């Protein structure tokens, strides 16, 4: 019986760790989404040589 209790305790601990990992993952995804800049709001990067071509 003690073996069953130990096994369920480990299993419960693993369940708690998995829940914590999932919660951390969701927090990271939410933060990344909050920090994301929509493509429409960004400007296209222009290589330096194109910018300088008109100045030479």
Secondary structure, DSSP 8 states (H G I E B T S, - for coil): -HHHHHHHHHHHHHHHHHHHHHHHHHHHHHHHHHH---GGGS-----HHHHHHTT-
